[in-house]
């Protein structure tokens, strides 16, 4: 991997042949993906008047997305984006149409959950597709880390814009319209990406293996474990911040408080990605997660809203650098034939961690106070630091587990 030192500009990255086209083409899909899960909550709740049912259907969607995503990515690695993405996109669109129809017709819960599972299992991770394109275009280049920083930035923006957009459309127009818009944006971005044929990574040639077993080595498994830890962090923080705001009698404060972390992460990601840093990548990885963990400590003791706001800003300094570094280290740790699967496994690990973190923090907060939920986030950060040290100490040579 080239030394990450010196100043660069994002313009240099986007001057890579075809880069700005596929980067912008995927933008609507990123927003659509960020809208989909919350859109299902709005859709099902509007029909059933039950958050429990809405949460169950959305949970089925999320689990299927985490489990099915790598399988979808395996097909893309094997047959290529140009061939497989249209099929997957249309399958997902049909599954969403079925979910909307069944919800509007007030189908039984088990039927709705089944439709949610089909929709989640067929959701293509467009971020993994664009990351694979960056790796194909810039492999061996010092610009690759900044390209992944752009990806992290785009994802952050999408998850700032998407939930608000689907909430606005669903509340002012109809929940069906919000879900249809989310799916339409995904289709528009997905097919626009398919149209950029020249920058697509080639499919595996005959005889090349794309089995997920090629990812079973210590370095990559530790990377996934670190990502699960970050998911635990996010899940517990979401519940804890919401519980803090509700406990104070100001539930509307939860959204603005939580967005502080995301906004700081956007700025930190821009600054981080604009340079190539002299420190070894493995050391940067450990440092970023250590900063994330240490800066969580003040949340255990502060109580005033202004103090909580400042405390929530601090972890944001490390989030975007972590996302960039995890992509850089994944690219250097796995073979090109399974790269899309690798990026998708990181997404799945994060999704699984968020679900588990939210569940654990919810139980702890119900029995104690929001500060105990922040303690769960701190423990998740410590887990991530431990896994980061394993990643740093593991040779870049693809050593199978147990050897």
C-alpha positions as CSV (number, residue, x, y, z in Angstrom):
1,X,0.0,0.0,0.0
2,X,1.4,3.4,-0.9
3,X,2.4,5.7,2.0
4,X,-0.5,8.0,2.9
5,X,1.4,11.2,3.2
6,X,1.1,14.7,1.6
7,X,-1.7,17.0,0.5
8,X,-4.1,16.1,-2.3
9,X,-7.5,17.4,-3.5
10,X,-10.7,15.6,-4.1
11,X,-10.6,17.1,-7.7
12,X,-7.6,14.8,-8.3
13,X,-9.6,11.8,-7.3
14,X,-12.6,12.8,-9.4
15,X,-10.4,13.3,-12.5
16,X,-9.8,9.6,-12.6
17,X,-11.4,8.6,-15.9
18,X,-15.1,8.0,-15.5
19,X,-15.0,8.5,-11.7
20,X,-17.2,11.6,-11.4
21,X,-19.8,9.9,-13.6
22,X,-20.2,6.7,-11.5
23,X,-19.8,8.7,-8.3
24,X,-22.7,11.1,-9.1
25,X,-24.7,8.3,-10.8
26,X,-25.0,6.4,-7.5
27,X,-26.0,9.5,-5.5
28,X,-29.8,9.0,-5.8
29,X,-29.5,5.3,-4.9
30,X,-27.6,6.2,-1.7
31,X,-30.4,8.5,-0.6
32,X,-33.0,5.9,-1.6
33,X,-31.3,3.2,0.5
34,X,-31.1,5.6,3.4
35,X,-34.9,6.2,3.1
36,X,-36.0,2.6,2.7
37,X,-36.0,1.3,6.3
38,X,-37.7,4.3,7.8
39,X,-40.1,4.4,4.9
40,X,-41.3,0.9,5.8
41,X,-41.9,2.0,9.3
42,X,-44.1,4.9,8.1
43,X,-45.9,2.6,5.6
44,X,-46.7,-0.2,8.0
45,X,-47.6,2.0,10.9
46,X,-50.0,4.0,8.8
47,X,-51.8,0.9,7.8
48,X,-51.8,-1.0,11.2
49,X,-51.5,1.9,13.7
50,X,-48.9,-0.3,15.5
51,X,-45.3,0.6,16.0
52,X,-44.7,-3.0,17.2
53,X,-45.9,-4.4,13.9
54,X,-43.9,-1.8,12.0
55,X,-40.8,-2.6,14.0
56,X,-41.2,-6.3,13.4
57,X,-41.6,-5.9,9.6
58,X,-38.6,-3.5,9.5
59,X,-36.6,-5.9,11.7
60,X,-37.2,-8.7,9.2
61,X,-36.1,-6.4,6.4
62,X,-32.9,-5.4,8.2
63,X,-32.0,-9.0,9.1
64,X,-32.6,-10.2,5.5
65,X,-30.5,-7.2,4.3
66,X,-27.6,-8.2,6.5
67,X,-27.8,-11.9,5.6
68,X,-28.7,-11.6,2.0
69,X,-26.4,-8.7,1.1
70,X,-23.2,-10.8,0.9
71,X,-25.0,-13.4,-1.2
72,X,-26.1,-10.8,-3.7
73,X,-22.6,-9.4,-3.7
74,X,-21.2,-12.9,-4.5
75,X,-23.4,-13.0,-7.6
76,X,-22.1,-9.6,-8.6
77,X,-18.5,-10.7,-8.1
78,X,-19.1,-13.8,-10.2
79,X,-21.1,-12.3,-13.1
80,X,-20.3,-8.6,-12.9
81,X,-22.2,-5.5,-12.1
82,X,-23.5,-4.9,-15.6
83,X,-25.1,-8.3,-15.9
84,X,-26.4,-8.7,-12.3
85,X,-27.4,-5.3,-11.0
86,X,-30.4,-4.8,-13.4
87,X,-31.8,-8.2,-12.3
88,X,-31.3,-7.5,-8.6
89,X,-32.7,-4.0,-8.9
90,X,-35.9,-5.2,-10.6
91,X,-36.3,-8.0,-8.1
92,X,-36.1,-5.5,-5.2
93,X,-38.6,-3.2,-6.9
94,X,-41.1,-6.0,-7.3
95,X,-40.6,-7.1,-3.7
96,X,-41.2,-3.5,-2.5
97,X,-44.3,-3.3,-4.7
98,X,-45.6,-6.5,-3.1
99,X,-44.9,-5.2,0.3
100,X,-46.8,-1.9,-0.4
101,X,-49.7,-3.9,-1.8
102,X,-49.9,-6.3,1.1
103,X,-49.6,-3.5,3.6
104,X,-52.3,-1.4,2.1
105,X,-54.6,-4.4,1.9
106,X,-53.8,-5.1,5.6
107,X,-52.4,-8.6,5.2
108,X,-51.5,-10.6,8.3
109,X,-48.3,-9.9,10.2
110,X,-46.5,-13.1,9.0
111,X,-47.2,-12.2,5.4
112,X,-45.9,-8.6,5.9
113,X,-42.7,-9.9,7.5
114,X,-42.2,-12.3,4.6
115,X,-42.6,-9.5,2.1
116,X,-40.2,-7.4,4.2
117,X,-37.6,-10.2,4.2
118,X,-37.8,-10.5,0.4
119,X,-37.3,-6.8,0.0
120,X,-34.4,-6.7,2.4
121,X,-32.7,-9.8,0.9
122,X,-32.8,-8.3,-2.6
123,X,-31.6,-4.8,-1.7
124,X,-28.3,-4.2,-3.5
125,X,-25.6,-2.3,-1.6
126,X,-24.7,0.3,-4.1
127,X,-22.0,1.7,-1.8
128,X,-20.2,-1.6,-2.2
129,X,-20.5,-1.4,-5.9
130,X,-19.0,2.1,-6.1
131,X,-16.2,1.2,-3.7
132,X,-15.3,-1.8,-5.9
133,X,-15.1,0.6,-8.9
134,X,-12.8,2.9,-7.0
135,X,-10.6,0.0,-6.1
136,X,-10.5,-1.2,-9.7
137,X,-9.6,2.3,-11.0
138,X,-7.1,3.3,-8.3
139,X,-5.6,0.0,-7.0
140,X,-2.0,0.8,-6.0
141,X,-2.6,4.5,-6.1
142,X,-2.2,6.9,-3.2
143,X,-5.5,8.5,-4.2
144,X,-7.5,5.4,-3.1
145,X,-7.8,6.5,0.5
146,X,-9.3,9.9,-0.5
147,X,-11.7,8.1,-2.9
148,X,-12.9,6.0,0.0
149,X,-13.2,9.2,2.1
150,X,-15.5,10.5,-0.7
151,X,-17.6,7.4,-0.3
152,X,-17.9,7.8,3.5
153,X,-18.8,11.5,2.9
154,X,-21.6,10.5,0.4
155,X,-23.0,7.9,2.8
156,X,-23.1,10.4,5.7
157,X,-24.9,13.0,3.5
158,X,-27.3,10.3,2.3
159,X,-28.2,9.3,5.9
160,X,-28.7,13.0,6.8
161,X,-30.9,13.7,3.9
162,X,-32.7,10.4,3.3
163,X,-34.6,9.9,6.7
164,X,-35.7,13.5,6.7
165,X,-36.9,13.4,3.1
166,X,-39.0,10.2,3.6
167,X,-40.4,11.6,6.8
168,X,-41.4,14.8,5.0
169,X,-43.0,13.1,2.0
170,X,-44.8,10.5,4.2
171,X,-46.2,13.0,6.6
172,X,-47.2,15.7,4.1
173,X,-48.3,13.4,1.2
174,X,-48.6,9.7,2.1
175,X,-46.5,6.9,3.5
176,X,-47.0,5.0,0.2
177,X,-45.5,8.0,-1.7
178,X,-42.5,8.0,0.7
179,X,-41.7,4.3,0.0
180,X,-42.3,4.7,-3.7
181,X,-39.9,7.6,-3.8
182,X,-37.2,5.7,-1.9
183,X,-37.5,2.7,-4.4
184,X,-37.6,5.1,-7.4
185,X,-34.4,6.8,-6.3
186,X,-32.7,3.5,-5.8
187,X,-33.7,2.3,-9.3
188,X,-32.6,5.6,-10.9
189,X,-29.2,5.6,-9.3
190,X,-28.7,1.8,-9.8
191,X,-29.5,1.9,-13.5
192,X,-27.5,5.1,-13.9
193,X,-24.5,3.2,-12.4
194,X,-25.1,0.2,-14.7
195,X,-24.9,2.6,-17.7
196,X,-21.3,3.4,-16.7
197,X,-20.0,0.2,-18.2
198,X,-16.4,1.3,-18.7
199,X,-15.6,1.7,-15.0
200,X,-17.2,-1.5,-13.8
201,X,-14.8,-4.1,-12.4
202,X,-14.7,-7.2,-14.7
203,X,-16.5,-10.3,-13.6
204,X,-14.6,-13.3,-12.5
205,X,-13.0,-15.2,-15.3
206,X,-13.7,-18.9,-15.7
207,X,-11.9,-20.9,-13.1
208,X,-11.6,-18.0,-10.6
209,X,-13.1,-18.7,-7.2
210,X,-15.6,-16.1,-5.7
211,X,-16.5,-18.2,-2.7
212,X,-17.0,-16.4,0.6
213,X,-14.5,-18.9,2.1
214,X,-11.7,-16.8,0.6
215,X,-12.6,-14.1,3.1
216,X,-12.0,-16.4,6.1
217,X,-8.7,-15.1,7.2
218,X,-7.8,-13.4,10.5
219,X,-7.3,-9.9,9.2
220,X,-10.6,-9.6,7.4
221,X,-12.6,-11.3,10.2
222,X,-11.1,-8.8,12.7
223,X,-12.1,-6.0,10.4
224,X,-15.7,-7.3,10.3
225,X,-15.6,-7.7,14.1
226,X,-14.5,-4.1,14.5
227,X,-17.3,-3.0,12.2
228,X,-19.8,-4.9,14.4
229,X,-18.4,-3.1,17.4
230,X,-19.0,0.2,15.6
231,X,-22.6,-0.9,14.8
232,X,-23.1,-1.7,18.5
233,X,-21.8,1.8,19.3
234,X,-24.3,3.4,16.9
235,X,-27.2,1.3,18.0
236,X,-26.7,2.0,21.7
237,X,-26.1,5.7,21.0
238,X,-29.3,6.1,19.1
239,X,-31.4,4.6,21.9
240,X,-29.5,6.4,24.7
241,X,-29.7,9.8,23.1
242,X,-33.5,9.3,22.5
243,X,-34.0,8.1,26.1
244,X,-32.0,11.1,27.4
245,X,-34.2,13.5,25.5
246,X,-37.5,11.8,26.6
247,X,-36.4,11.6,30.2
248,X,-35.9,15.4,30.2
249,X,-39.4,15.9,28.7
250,X,-38.0,17.2,25.4
251,X,-38.3,14.3,23.0
252,X,-37.9,16.7,20.0
253,X,-34.3,17.3,21.2
254,X,-33.3,13.8,20.3
255,X,-32.9,14.4,16.5
256,X,-30.8,17.6,16.7
257,X,-28.6,16.1,19.5
258,X,-27.9,12.9,17.5
259,X,-27.3,14.9,14.3
260,X,-24.4,16.7,16.0
261,X,-22.2,13.6,15.8
262,X,-23.1,13.1,12.1
263,X,-22.3,16.8,11.2
264,X,-18.9,16.7,13.0
265,X,-18.2,13.4,11.2
266,X,-18.9,15.1,7.8
267,X,-16.3,17.8,8.6
268,X,-13.8,15.4,10.0
269,X,-14.2,13.2,6.9
270,X,-13.5,16.1,4.6
271,X,-10.4,17.1,6.4
272,X,-9.1,13.6,6.8
273,X,-9.6,12.6,3.2
274,X,-7.9,15.7,1.9
275,X,-4.5,14.5,3.1
276,X,-2.3,11.4,3.0
277,X,-1.1,11.0,6.5
278,X,2.5,9.9,7.5
279,X,1.3,7.4,10.2
280,X,1.0,3.7,9.1
281,X,-2.5,2.8,8.2
282,X,-2.8,0.1,10.9
283,X,-1.8,2.6,13.5
284,X,-4.3,5.2,12.2
285,X,-7.0,2.5,12.4
286,X,-6.2,1.8,16.1
287,X,-5.9,5.5,16.8
288,X,-9.3,6.4,15.2
289,X,-11.1,3.8,17.3
290,X,-9.2,4.8,20.4
291,X,-10.3,8.4,19.9
292,X,-13.9,7.2,19.4
293,X,-13.8,5.2,22.6
294,X,-12.1,7.9,24.8
295,X,-14.4,10.6,23.6
296,X,-17.4,8.6,24.7
297,X,-16.4,8.8,28.4
298,X,-17.8,12.3,29.0
299,X,-21.3,11.0,28.1
300,X,-21.2,8.9,31.3
301,X,-21.2,11.9,33.5
302,X,-22.6,15.0,31.8
303,X,-26.3,15.9,32.1
304,X,-27.0,19.4,30.8
305,X,-28.2,19.5,27.2
306,X,-25.4,21.9,26.1
307,X,-22.8,19.5,27.7
308,X,-24.3,16.5,26.1
309,X,-24.3,18.3,22.8
310,X,-20.5,18.9,23.1
311,X,-19.9,15.4,24.3
312,X,-21.8,14.0,21.3
313,X,-19.7,16.1,18.9
314,X,-16.4,14.5,20.1
315,X,-16.9,10.9,18.8
316,X,-17.8,12.4,15.4
317,X,-14.1,13.3,14.9
318,X,-13.3,9.6,14.5
319,X,-16.2,8.1,12.6
320,X,-15.5,9.2,9.0
321,X,-11.7,8.4,9.4
322,X,-12.7,4.9,10.6
323,X,-15.0,4.3,7.7
324,X,-12.3,5.4,5.2
325,X,-9.6,3.3,6.9
326,X,-11.8,0.2,7.1
327,X,-12.4,0.4,3.3
328,X,-8.6,1.0,2.6
329,X,-7.7,-2.0,4.8
330,X,-10.3,-4.2,3.3
331,X,-9.1,-3.4,-0.2
332,X,-5.6,-4.4,0.8
333,X,-6.7,-7.5,2.7
334,X,-8.8,-9.4,0.2
335,X,-8.5,-10.6,-3.4
336,X,-10.2,-8.6,-6.2
337,X,-12.5,-11.5,-7.0
338,X,-14.3,-11.2,-3.7
339,X,-14.0,-7.4,-3.1
340,X,-17.7,-6.6,-3.5
341,X,-18.5,-9.4,-1.0
342,X,-15.9,-8.0,1.4
343,X,-17.4,-4.4,1.3
344,X,-20.9,-5.9,1.7
345,X,-19.9,-7.9,4.8
346,X,-18.7,-4.7,6.4
347,X,-22.1,-3.2,5.8
348,X,-23.8,-6.3,7.1
349,X,-21.6,-6.4,10.2
350,X,-22.5,-2.8,11.0
351,X,-26.2,-3.4,10.5
352,X,-26.1,-6.5,12.8
353,X,-24.2,-4.5,15.4
354,X,-26.8,-1.6,15.2
355,X,-29.7,-4.0,15.8
356,X,-27.9,-5.8,18.7
357,X,-26.7,-2.5,20.2
358,X,-30.2,-1.0,20.1
359,X,-31.7,-4.1,21.8
360,X,-29.1,-4.2,24.5
361,X,-29.1,-0.5,25.3
362,X,-32.9,-0.5,25.3
363,X,-33.0,-3.1,28.0
364,X,-30.3,-1.4,30.1
365,X,-31.9,2.0,29.7
366,X,-35.4,0.7,30.7
367,X,-33.9,-0.8,33.9
368,X,-31.6,2.1,34.8
369,X,-30.9,5.4,33.0
370,X,-29.7,6.8,29.6
371,X,-26.1,7.0,31.0
372,X,-26.0,3.2,31.3
373,X,-26.8,3.1,27.6
374,X,-23.8,5.3,26.9
375,X,-21.8,2.8,28.9
376,X,-22.8,0.1,26.4
377,X,-21.5,2.4,23.7
378,X,-18.2,2.7,25.6
379,X,-17.9,-1.1,25.8
380,X,-18.6,-1.3,22.1
381,X,-15.8,1.1,21.4
382,X,-13.4,-0.9,23.5
383,X,-14.3,-4.1,21.6
384,X,-13.6,-2.2,18.3
385,X,-10.2,-1.1,19.6
386,X,-9.3,-4.7,20.6
387,X,-10.3,-5.9,17.1
388,X,-8.3,-3.0,15.5
389,X,-5.2,-4.1,17.3
390,X,-5.7,-7.6,15.9
391,X,-6.0,-6.1,12.4
392,X,-2.8,-4.1,12.9
393,X,-0.9,-7.1,14.1
394,X,-2.0,-9.5,11.4
395,X,0.1,-9.8,8.3
396,X,-1.3,-8.5,5.1
397,X,-0.6,-12.0,3.8
398,X,-3.9,-13.8,3.5
399,X,-3.5,-16.3,6.3
400,X,-6.4,-18.7,6.7
401,X,-8.1,-18.9,10.1
402,X,-6.3,-21.4,12.3
403,X,-2.9,-21.2,10.5
